[in-house]
Amino acid sequence: MADGTQGEVAPYQRVAAAIRARIADGTWPPDHKLPSRSALGAEFGGVGDNVVRRAQEVLIAEGLLEGRAGSGTYVRAPGERRTLQRIPASAPEGSPVRSGLAPAGFEGTWEAESEAKLAAPPEIAARLGIAAGDHVVKTVYEYLDAGHRPVMVTTSWELMALTGGSVIVLPEGGPLAGRGVTARMAHIGITVTRAEEVVRPIQLDRGQAKLLAGATLGSLATLIERTHYATDGRPVETADILVPADRWDIAYTIPLTPDSREN
């Protein structure tokens, strides 16, 4: 049901539909700058700025528009879609693809920055099975396109109770830099046997939008919460993989045995 009386279309939805139609028929091509909110309001039946703003927010979330700081609102140019393969096994040892942090076929560069001895936030502590405030190592991975702009971001947390004082305490430092969770944990005698992922759709908040090139507040994204577990069932690492929905498809390969049930 639309906002307002049942059966009616809310004013912001009518404005969004009109803008959407102009984008679809090419009247407003990619990179076209939209008129001011007051001008659009006057054009679309004398609605107020707040109605136009809400319509624009809807279209930004759909990936049709983008706001550019200090410049205005523009028709967003469609970007090339890529596939994030979860999780490829054929990548070279030591690559971000091998560790499951970057997509198969990723051709850009990547950067990582770690901070040690951080107090674990409550939600991260719960995922790692530790007390809130216990020390963790936080590493942010940025995957950069040809223009050196971040197109996907992963934030990883590891327990300092496991890695502190060892050569693997910083995931991108020391002799096992970039080797991935499984290889690094094996170096200190911990066998990682499985990873679990929870995938959910989100709308980017202001902080998340700042992390991604071209992303705007309210844009659609996929958040993958991944956790690695050791043989004894304890979690040893957890990560948030932030994937813009308008740029990436996410594909999973599921091995099957003859007695597997497919539901």
Order of alpha helices (4+ residues) and beta strands (2+ residues): alpha-alpha-alpha-beta-beta-beta-beta-alpha-beta-beta-alpha-alpha-beta-alpha-beta-beta-beta
